[in-house]
Structures are given as C-alpha cells and as structure tokens.
Amino acid sequence: MRNLRTLAFDADDTLWHNERFFKLTQQRFAELLGDYADPEDLGQRLMEAERRNLGRYGFGVKGFTLSMIETALDVTEHRAPGHVIRELLDAGREMLTHPVELLPHARETIEALAESHYLMLVTKGDLLHQERKLAQSGLGDFFDGVEVVSDKTWPVYARIFEHVPGGAAGAMMVGNSMKSDVVPAIEAGGWGVFVPHELEWDFEKAETPGSARYRHIADLGELPQLVETIG
C-alpha cells in the first residue's frame, strides 16, 4: 500500500503567479502617494495596515485594496484626492480580473499525479476570486476536492486531512509558504513540501521545520519523483 494517498496543493505562487501582481500594484501605490511619503515608509505603513486588517478582511485582493485606501487616507491626513482613491479601486479591480499564468511544470505535474493520487487544492483568500482563478487555470478537473479557507493553521489541516484517503499520515501539502503550507501541515500529522517562489510576502516567512516529514524541492517538476520515492 502506498504511504502517500492524498496530495494537497496551495494555489497562489505555487500553481500560478500571484505576488508579482501585488508588487506591481504596490509600485503604483507608491507613485500615486509619492508627494506625501517616501516609498519605504509607505510600504511599511501598508504592511502594518494589512496585518491589522487580516482579522477583518482576511487574505486576498479585496482586503489589500481596502488597506491601500486606508493607508492613503492616513498618510494624507484624510486629504487624499478623489482620483487617487479611484485609481486604487481600479488597481484592485484589475488584480481581480488579471489572467491566470501557470508556473513552470504546474500543469504536467498535476496531470501526472492525478492519475495515481487523490488531489486537493487548499488555498486561502476570497472564495469567488479563487474559484475564478481555478476555473481559468484549466486545472480544475484534476482536483478531487477544493478547500478555500480563511487561514491555514494546523487545526484547519487536521480537519481537512481527517476526511481524505490515507488520513493525515498519508497526506502531503505542497506550497510556497513555510508558514501557511508546510509547518501547519506537518503539525497536523502530514508531510510538508516547500516549493520556493522568487517573490515572498514577509507575512508568510517562518523557520524551516526540523521534521522527518519536511522536504524541499526547487520546482514542481521535481515533485513526481519525490512522491514516488516517499510513496
């Protein structure tokens, strides 16, 4: 019997590009408010707003857009021009409708592993936005289950793994976030595989776990061999 029966994948910056669009929007944000604060200060204040608002808005573009508007009002002492607010809203709307761009090896790896394993997508963020991206990615038919959660913690993974083939011991989570994808999945009893992305949000950083169930691969193209080795 295989040791691995369920493979769970993160979505953003694991299967398709995401953080690059946030970075581009942050650059535009800095340009719009350049007369009021320097880029470094703006970036720090925006990050602080995002952290404050995670409990209210959750993860995703909508919360990010509201945090940009809040920061714009703060740095201008509530004198932000109307056209600036409008451009920030337009930027958020563009992020929500941007075409999905798969990362290298994503499609062939998912397609190959779907033939032998139960595949899940486990992602956080806005439900409608993530559903749209999954549909546009062309990968939707390969997944046996989809979970869009407000946050990724070990109790969330424990709940998910409880209902999949092989349970936690036979489940592997693959993602680009040490904090959200790897560490809590291992804490829940599963395997955690880190696939680094060139862009990393500071909020998602964490120490590498000292666990026998931790693995690191350079890209998704290495995953089928790793799964075969473990399984």
C-alpha positions in Angstrom: 0.0 0.0 0.0 1.2 3.5 -0.8 2.4 5.7 2.0 1.0 8.7 0.3 -2.6 8.7 -1.0 -3.5 12.4 -0.8 -1.6 15.3 -2.3 -2.8 18.8 -1.4 -1.6 21.9 -3.2 -1.5 25.6 -2.4 -2.7 27.8 -5.3 -1.2 31.3 -5.4 2.6 31.3 -6.3 2.6 27.5 -6.1 0.5 26.7 -9.2 0.1 30.2 -10.7 1.6 33.7 -10.3 0.1 36.0 -7.7 2.6 38.0 -5.7 4.0 39.7 -8.8 0.7 41.5 -9.3 0.7 42.7 -5.7 4.2 44.0 -6.2 3.2 45.9 -9.3 0.2 47.4 -7.6 2.3 48.4 -4.6 4.7 50.3 -7.0 1.7 52.1 -8.5 0.5 52.9 -4.9 3.9 54.4 -4.1 3.8 56.5 -7.3 0.3 57.9 -6.5 1.3 58.9 -3.0 4.9 60.0 -3.7 4.1 63.6 -2.7 3.1 62.5 0.8 5.6 59.9 1.9 8.7 58.0 0.7 8.3 54.5 -0.8 9.9 52.7 2.1 7.6 54.4 4.7 4.6 53.8 2.5 5.4 50.1 2.2 5.9 49.8 5.9 2.6 51.6 6.7 0.7 49.5 4.1 2.1 46.3 5.6 1.0 47.4 9.1 -2.5 48.1 7.8 -2.6 44.7 6.1 -1.6 43.0 9.4 -4.2 44.9 11.3 -6.9 44.1 8.8 -6.3 40.4 8.3 -8.8 39.6 11.1 -11.4 41.8 9.5 -11.0 41.3 5.8 -9.0 38.1 5.6 -6.4 37.4 2.8 -6.8 38.4 -0.8 -7.1 41.3 -3.2 -10.2 42.9 -1.6 -8.5 43.2 1.8 -5.3 44.5 0.2 -7.3 47.2 -1.7 -9.1 48.4 1.4 -5.7 48.5 3.2 -4.3 50.7 0.4 -7.2 53.1 0.7 -6.9 53.2 4.5 -3.1 53.9 4.2 -3.7 56.6 1.6 -6.1 58.4 3.9 -3.7 58.1 6.8 -0.6 59.4 5.1 -2.6 62.3 3.6 -4.4 63.1 6.9 -7.7 62.3 5.1 -7.0 64.7 2.2 -6.3 62.0 -0.4 -7.6 63.3 -3.8 -10.6 61.5 -5.2 -8.7 60.5 -8.3 -6.1 58.6 -6.1 -8.9 56.7 -4.4 -10.4 55.9 -7.7 -7.1 54.6 -9.1 -6.6 52.4 -6.1 -10.0 50.9 -6.6 -9.3 50.4 -10.3 -6.0 48.7 -9.4 -7.8 46.3 -7.1 -10.3 45.6 -9.8 -7.6 44.8 -12.3 -6.0 42.4 -9.9 -9.2 40.5 -9.6 -9.6 40.1 -13.3 -6.0 39.5 -14.3 -5.4 36.4 -16.5 -4.1 33.4 -14.7 -0.5 32.5 -15.6 0.6 29.0 -14.6 4.0 28.5 -13.1 6.5 26.1 -14.8 5.7 22.4 -14.6 2.4 23.0 -12.9 0.1 21.5 -15.5 2.2 18.4 -16.3 2.8 17.7 -12.7 -0.8 18.0 -11.6 -2.0 16.0 -14.6 0.5 13.2 -13.9 -0.2 12.9 -10.2 -3.9 13.0 -10.7 -3.7 9.5 -12.3 -2.4 7.9 -9.1 -3.4 10.1 -6.1 -6.3 12.0 -4.6 -5.6 15.6 -5.3 -6.8 18.6 -3.3 -6.5 22.4 -3.6 -6.1 24.1 -0.2 -5.9 27.8 -0.5 -6.9 30.9 1.4 -8.4 34.2 0.2 -11.6 35.4 -1.3 -13.8 32.5 -2.3 -15.1 33.9 -5.6 -11.7 35.1 -6.7 -10.0 31.8 -6.0 -12.8 29.9 -7.7 -12.4 32.1 -10.8 -8.7 31.6 -10.9 -9.0 27.8 -10.6 -11.6 27.8 -13.4 -9.3 29.9 -15.7 -6.2 27.8 -14.8 -7.6 24.8 -16.7 -6.6 22.6 -13.7 -10.0 22.3 -12.0 -10.9 18.9 -13.4 -7.8 17.3 -11.9 -8.7 18.1 -8.3 -10.9 15.8 -6.3 -11.5 18.4 -3.6 -11.2 22.1 -3.1 -10.9 23.9 0.2 -10.9 27.8 0.4 -10.2 28.7 4.0 -9.8 31.9 5.9 -6.4 30.9 7.2 -4.1 27.9 7.2 -3.4 26.6 10.7 -2.8 23.1 12.0 -6.4 22.6 13.2 -7.6 23.5 9.7 -5.3 20.9 8.2 -6.3 18.4 10.8 -9.9 18.8 9.8 -9.2 18.5 6.1 -6.9 15.5 6.5 -9.4 13.7 8.6 -11.6 13.2 5.6 -9.1 12.4 2.8 -7.8 9.0 1.7 -5.0 7.9 4.0 -5.7 10.4 6.7 -3.1 12.9 7.9 -0.3 10.3 7.8 -0.9 9.6 4.1 -1.3 13.3 3.1 1.2 15.7 1.7 0.8 19.5 1.4 2.8 21.3 -1.3 3.3 25.1 -1.3 5.5 28.1 -1.4 4.7 29.3 2.2 6.7 27.8 5.0 4.2 29.5 7.5 0.9 28.5 5.8 1.6 25.4 3.8 4.5 23.5 5.3 4.7 24.0 9.1 1.0 23.6 10.0 0.5 20.6 7.7 3.4 18.8 9.4 2.0 19.8 12.8 -1.3 18.2 11.7 0.5 14.9 11.0 1.1 15.2 7.3 4.0 15.8 5.1 5.1 19.4 4.1 6.9 20.2 0.9 8.3 23.7 0.3 8.5 25.0 -3.3 10.1 28.4 -3.1 8.9 31.3 -5.3 11.1 34.2 -6.3 8.7 36.6 -4.5 7.8 36.0 -0.9 5.4 38.0 1.3 7.0 38.8 4.7 3.9 37.5 6.4 4.5 34.0 5.0 8.0 33.6 6.3 8.8 31.0 9.1 11.7 28.9 10.3 12.4 25.6 8.5 10.9 22.8 10.5 13.2 20.1 11.9 10.9 17.3 10.9 11.5 14.0 9.1 8.3 14.8 7.2 9.7 18.0 5.7 11.0 18.2 2.1 12.3 21.0 -0.1 12.2 21.0 -3.9 13.4 23.5 -6.4 10.2 23.5 -8.5 7.1 21.4 -9.2 8.9 19.4 -11.8 10.7 17.6 -9.0 7.5 16.6 -7.2 6.6 13.4 -9.0 9.9 11.8 -8.3 9.7 12.9 -4.6 6.2 11.4 -4.3 7.4 8.2 -5.9 10.3 8.0 -3.5 8.2 8.5 -0.4 5.2 6.6 -1.6 
